C-alpha cells in the first residue's frame, strides 16, 4: 500500500498513512497472524530504546 503511494500511486491512494485497523486486517489476510501480534510489536517498538529507523 505505502509502496504504491511512494511509487506513482497506481491505486489512487489519498495518503501513505494506513489506519491501524486496516493494517491489522491486512496482516491477518496476508500472513495469518492475529492482530494481537501487531499490537505486541507496536508496544515493543514504542517501549524499545533501540533506534528502529522509523520516523
Z-matrix of the N, CA and C atoms (Angstrom, degrees):
N
C 1 1.439
C 2 1.516 1 111.68
N 3 1.329 2 115.79 1 -57.74
C 4 1.458 3 120.02 2 -176.99
C 5 1.522 4 109.69 3 -66.30
N 6 1.325 5 117.09 4 -39.87
C 7 1.459 6 120.35 5 177.46
C 8 1.508 7 111.55 6 -59.92
N 9 1.320 8 116.72 7 -37.90
C 10 1.463 9 120.14 8 177.53
C 11 1.515 10 110.83 9 -63.45
N 12 1.323 11 116.88 10 -38.50
C 13 1.461 12 121.05 11 179.24
C 14 1.519 13 110.34 12 -64.33
N 15 1.330 14 116.12 13 -44.07
C 16 1.462 15 121.14 14 -177.75
C 17 1.525 16 112.49 15 -72.41
N 18 1.312 17 118.27 16 -25.37
C 19 1.474 18 122.02 17 -173.35
C 20 1.519 19 112.44 18 -109.60
N 21 1.310 20 117.34 19 45.45
C 22 1.451 21 120.16 20 173.46
C 23 1.513 22 114.86 21 105.27
N 24 1.327 23 118.40 22 -13.67
C 25 1.450 24 122.88 23 173.56
C 26 1.532 25 113.60 24 57.44
N 27 1.333 26 119.10 25 54.72
C 28 1.461 27 120.34 26 -179.85
C 29 1.528 28 113.61 27 -66.39
N 30 1.322 29 117.73 28 -19.45
C 31 1.467 30 120.95 29 -178.46
C 32 1.522 31 112.77 30 -89.21
N 33 1.327 32 117.29 31 -3.01
C 34 1.462 33 120.59 32 179.85
C 35 1.522 34 113.31 33 71.38
N 36 1.338 35 117.23 34 32.00
C 37 1.456 36 120.66 35 179.09
C 38 1.521 37 110.54 36 -66.14
N 39 1.318 38 116.98 37 145.99
C 40 1.462 39 121.31 38 179.94
C 41 1.519 40 112.86 39 -88.93
N 42 1.328 41 117.02 40 -20.73
C 43 1.456 42 121.45 41 -175.54
C 44 1.519 43 108.96 42 -155.51
N 45 1.334 44 116.62 43 156.42
C 46 1.457 45 119.45 44 174.43
C 47 1.524 46 111.29 45 -87.85
N 48 1.310 47 117.68 46 -2.19
C 49 1.457 48 122.29 47 176.92
C 50 1.528 49 109.09 48 -81.54
N 51 1.326 50 115.05 49 137.54
C 52 1.457 51 120.76 50 -179.06
C 53 1.522 52 108.53 51 -119.62
N 54 1.334 53 118.19 52 125.71
C 55 1.469 54 119.71 53 177.03
C 56 1.531 55 110.56 54 -59.35
N 57 1.320 56 117.05 55 144.27
C 58 1.458 57 121.69 56 -175.27
C 59 1.525 58 111.81 57 -58.98
N 60 1.333 59 117.62 58 -37.72
C 61 1.463 60 118.89 59 -179.53
C 62 1.530 61 111.27 60 -66.60
N 63 1.324 62 117.41 61 -33.69
C 64 1.458 63 121.44 62 176.82
C 65 1.530 64 110.29 63 -70.68
N 66 1.324 65 117.50 64 -38.43
C 67 1.462 66 121.20 65 177.18
C 68 1.524 67 110.57 66 -64.56
N 69 1.334 68 116.86 67 -41.54
C 70 1.462 69 120.71 68 178.41
C 71 1.526 70 111.00 69 -63.19
N 72 1.316 71 116.80 70 -42.88
C 73 1.464 72 121.04 71 178.99
C 74 1.529 73 110.58 72 -62.87
N 75 1.328 74 116.45 73 -43.45
C 76 1.459 75 120.70 74 178.69
C 77 1.529 76 110.74 75 -63.31
N 78 1.324 77 117.79 76 -42.91
C 79 1.457 78 121.87 77 178.78
C 80 1.522 79 110.62 78 -59.79
N 81 1.310 80 117.10 79 -44.82
C 82 1.460 81 121.47 80 -179.96
C 83 1.530 82 110.69 81 -63.26
N 84 1.320 83 116.56 82 -44.79
C 85 1.470 84 120.64 83 -178.71
C 86 1.526 85 112.38 84 -69.24
N 87 1.329 86 116.86 85 -38.49
C 88 1.465 87 120.74 86 -174.86
C 89 1.521 88 113.18 87 -81.58
N 90 1.338 89 116.77 88 -32.12
C 91 1.459 90 118.38 89 -172.33
C 92 1.525 91 114.60 90 -124.00
N 93 1.316 92 116.29 91 -17.86
C 94 1.457 93 119.45 92 -176.17
C 95 1.514 94 113.40 93 84.29
N 96 1.341 95 117.88 94 -3.51
C 97 1.465 96 121.00 95 178.17
C 98 1.522 97 110.02 96 -72.89
N 99 1.294 98 115.75 97 142.93
C 100 1.461 99 121.03 98 178.05
C 101 1.522 100 110.40 99 -72.40
N 102 1.318 101 115.34 100 155.53
C 103 1.462 102 121.44 101 -179.44
C 104 1.526 103 111.24 102 -59.23
N 105 1.327 104 117.27 103 -26.91
C 106 1.460 105 120.61 104 -179.92
C 107 1.531 106 111.33 105 -62.17
N 108 1.322 107 117.14 106 -29.88
C 109 1.465 108 120.56 107 177.27
C 110 1.523 109 110.11 108 -63.38
N 111 1.320 110 116.78 109 -41.69
C 112 1.462 111 120.47 110 178.22
C 113 1.526 112 109.87 111 -66.01
N 114 1.316 113 117.14 112 -42.53
C 115 1.464 114 120.37 113 178.03
C 116 1.528 115 110.59 114 -58.77
N 117 1.324 116 116.75 115 -44.37
C 118 1.462 117 120.81 116 -179.91
C 119 1.527 118 110.92 117 -64.86
N 120 1.331 119 116.97 118 -40.77
C 121 1.465 120 120.57 119 179.27
C 122 1.529 121 111.02 120 -65.57
N 123 1.316 122 117.33 121 -41.67
C 124 1.464 123 120.77 122 178.64
C 125 1.531 124 110.85 123 -64.61
N 126 1.309 125 115.87 124 -41.77
C 127 1.472 126 119.96 125 178.19
C 128 1.523 127 110.47 126 -61.34
N 129 1.329 128 116.35 127 -42.63
C 130 1.465 129 120.21 128 178.94
C 131 1.531 130 110.37 129 -63.08
N 132 1.335 131 117.21 130 -43.85
C 133 1.466 132 120.23 131 -179.60
C 134 1.522 133 111.09 132 -61.74
N 135 1.327 134 116.62 133 -41.05
C 136 1.465 135 120.08 134 -178.78
C 137 1.525 136 112.92 135 -69.78
N 138 1.321 137 116.85 136 -31.34
C 139 1.459 138 119.35 137 -177.43
C 140 1.532 139 113.48 138 -96.04
N 141 1.310 140 117.27 139 -6.89
C 142 1.456 141 121.32 140 -177.65
C 143 1.533 142 111.63 141 -75.26
N 144 1.325 143 115.06 142 145.70
C 145 1.457 144 120.56 143 175.05
C 146 1.531 145 111.27 144 -89.36
N 147 1.312 146 116.49 145 -3.99
C 148 1.465 147 120.43 146 -177.86
C 149 1.528 148 110.90 147 -79.35
N 150 1.326 149 115.91 148 147.45
C 151 1.458 150 120.78 149 173.12
C 152 1.528 151 106.99 150 -82.72
N 153 1.310 152 116.49 151 118.42
C 154 1.453 153 121.71 152 -173.62
C 155 1.532 154 113.10 153 -103.35
N 156 1.319 155 117.10 154 1.11
C 157 1.459 156 120.26 155 178.61
C 158 1.521 157 113.55 156 75.99
N 159 1.325 158 116.76 157 19.46
C 160 1.471 159 121.45 158 179.89
C 161 1.520 160 108.14 159 -103.07
N 162 1.296 161 116.05 160 128.27
C 163 1.454 162 120.85 161 -179.99
C 164 1.506 163 110.11 162 -109.80
